[in-house]
Amino acid sequence: MKPNYFSIPYVGWMALFVVTPIVMVFVFALTTPTGEFTLRNFSDMGLFLPVFIRSFRLAFLATVVCIVLGYPVAYLLARETTRVQRILFMLIMLPLWMNFLLRTYAWMSILENTGLLNQLLSFLSLPTVRIINTETAVVIGMVYNFLPFMILPIYSVIVKIDKNLIEAAHDLGANTFSVFRKLIAPLSIPGILSGVTMVFVPAVSAFVITQLLGGGMVFLLGDLIEMQFLGTAHNPNVGSAISIVMMLIVIVFVIVMNKFGSGEEKAVGL
Amino acid sequence: MKKTIIAIALLCLMLTIALTACGQSSSTQGGSTAESGSEAQAPAGQDSSSGQETIFVHNWGYFIDMDVLRIFEEEYGIRVRYSEFVNNETLYAALNLGGMIADVIIPSDYMIGRMIAEDMLYELNFDNIPNASLIDPRFRGLDFDPENRFAVPYKVGTVGLIYNSAMIPYEITSWGALFDERFAGQILMFDNPRDAFAVALKYLGYNINTTNESEIQEAFELLSQQRGILQAYVMDQIFDKLESGEAWIGPYYAPDFLTMYANNPDLRFVRPVEGTNFFVDAMVIPRGSQNRANAEKFINFMSRTDIALMNMRWSHYASANYEAAAIFAQELDPAYREVVFVGEVDYAKSEVFLHLPQHILDLYDRLWIQLRS
């Protein structure tokens, strides 16, 4: 393979801002504050178990909701004409041009007990709801913020499915439902898989959402890690150890998922 | 074509998130808000001569009148690179992990105690800081710097209870209101262990700097019970939640009540009878400063009466300079005066945070995680 000089900036960037920090996290996790080797940083992990479980549970929930909401959108988007696609695409991207923090803050004023949603409900003489500062609010925040990450990869896979395949299926007597079930759904699995990765990973480590929409009552891994670095005791070594455990779980999860989807990937020829 | 659009779209998306994440987690370096960032840049941009001397100043957000920096630059010909930190712990982490250039920082009492204990500060040369004599004697020689060697107090204040009198039609006098089941679901609490435990310890009649583990454990039990009737753990979100009536009561830093009251006149402020936390933020020079003489010039400048007054008018936080404080007290509405300034009775009942031994800090963190998870 001949060397590609255009990739040098990218490789340099990755080395500096991805590889180096990960190496540093490993070094921190395996040393004491004075720099000696230790495994003690991992010894308190049992204490953090409830936080791990809750983080992964909520991230899983958010991912499932994203698939349920995102897949139909991606599917319908891919079937539109290029013109319409461009407009819809723009609409999906539009909120992302605004700061993530502001958007989450806006959700706070929607979901609060005296917020817009409850004002609307009481205006319509309906019973009000208590959502803010619960797990539900946190999941809503995650879904809202990460949904485009689910829609885009699924869309990009569906839009590449050969129209001839679908026509052939119809010619051979398949109805719309079987075409979807036997053709489009299996072929879009790689898109779903990358969507799942792109939603699940940031959702596991989310932390601003928990502070704004969870009101600090839904304590997740991101909060825990932040606390180790910026908390009272200032323990970046334990913080790094938690990050590594989280990273390993996520990596195992991604590997398993990719194994699961490898057959279909070949089918699409990616 | 479509592929390119997706690629660009994804790139934008990633960048947005990456950037917000950076901005959120550690804003010690860059200035915590866009507003402060741009303001901080303004004076720096004015000077065109290269080779001019520069000092790096890190302060809490919102506690300075930015014009003050411009005046300093004009009077001394020293450029100020100003940035803000979110809390003491962030500042400590940034200094401790390295990579932060700082000549003057303005942390709080207990953090200064910690920095002194860990040999992170330079002693000040008070010959260069004559205005230190204007510091109220009450705030000199406090336990975090008993011999006045490292720090010049900048601003002082207390924590108190803020509540909505439209929702709570009785007079609140005790921290007990934060543990009162009648207000279930309407109570806010500090989202940091030190402040939260201080509330519980004070209510139980203990010292906020106690190293008695069973007293801390007792405070923890109280906070665990409180969790069931709590609406949320908050810091800055308390402004919105109390102003809008979303929550009825919460503890916060006294001078911030003025901002909230301006937006909701139903709000009331009280210093609980059990006493409260009295805080002192002071100017110190961290080891690693390349320019101690200029840093001392800046500290002296900030301690000057007219400058202290400008900062006080802007932020409402009481200056440690007694001349400036006296002038500002005259200007203030009497109702506000007792919020901003602490009377002798309340001052006597209040305690300043001290740096705690590591095993107590570890205990705090462990209990805090247990409480939250």
Chai-1 contact restraints between the chains, C-beta under 6 A:
chainA,res_idxA,chainB,res_idxB,connection_type,confidence,min_distance_angstrom,max_distance_angstrom,comment,restraint_id
A,P50,B,S373,contact,1.0,0.0,6.0,A-B,restraint_1
A,V51,B,S373,contact,1.0,0.0,6.0,A-B,restraint_2
A,M93,B,A9,contact,1.0,0.0,6.0,A-B,restraint_3
A,L96,B,L13,contact,1.0,0.0,6.0,A-B,restraint_4
A,L96,B,T16,contact,1.0,0.0,6.0,A-B,restraint_5
A,N99,B,T20,contact,1.0,0.0,6.0,A-B,restraint_6
A,F100,B,T20,contact,1.0,0.0,6.0,A-B,restraint_7
A,L101,B,T20,contact,1.0,0.0,6.0,A-B,restraint_8
A,E112,B,E246,contact,1.0,0.0,6.0,A-B,restraint_9
A,T114,B,G245,contact,1.0,0.0,6.0,A-B,restraint_10
A,T114,B,E246,contact,1.0,0.0,6.0,A-B,restraint_11
A,N133,B,A232,contact,1.0,0.0,6.0,A-B,restraint_12
A,S156,B,I6,contact,1.0,0.0,6.0,A-B,restraint_13
A,V208,B,Q24,contact,1.0,0.0,6.0,A-B,restraint_14
A,G215,B,A232,contact,1.0,0.0,6.0,A-B,restraint_15
A,G216,B,D191,contact,1.0,0.0,6.0,A-B,restraint_16
A,G216,B,A232,contact,1.0,0.0,6.0,A-B,restraint_17
A,G216,B,Y233,contact,1.0,0.0,6.0,A-B,restraint_18
A,F219,B,R372,contact,1.0,0.0,6.0,A-B,restraint_19
A,F219,B,S373,contact,1.0,0.0,6.0,A-B,restraint_20
A,F229,B,A93,contact,1.0,0.0,6.0,A-B,restraint_21
A,L230,B,E89,contact,1.0,0.0,6.0,A-B,restraint_22
A,L230,B,T90,contact,1.0,0.0,6.0,A-B,restraint_23
A,L230,B,A93,contact,1.0,0.0,6.0,A-B,restraint_24
A,G231,B,D365,contact,1.0,0.0,6.0,A-B,restraint_25
A,T232,B,P193,contact,1.0,0.0,6.0,A-B,restraint_26
A,T232,B,R194,contact,1.0,0.0,6.0,A-B,restraint_27
A,T232,B,L361,contact,1.0,0.0,6.0,A-B,restraint_28
A,T232,B,Y364,contact,1.0,0.0,6.0,A-B,restraint_29
A,T232,B,D365,contact,1.0,0.0,6.0,A-B,restraint_30
A,A233,B,L361,contact,1.0,0.0,6.0,A-B,restraint_31
A,A233,B,D362,contact,1.0,0.0,6.0,A-B,restraint_32
A,A233,B,D365,contact,1.0,0.0,6.0,A-B,restraint_33
A,H234,B,A93,contact,1.0,0.0,6.0,A-B,restraint_34
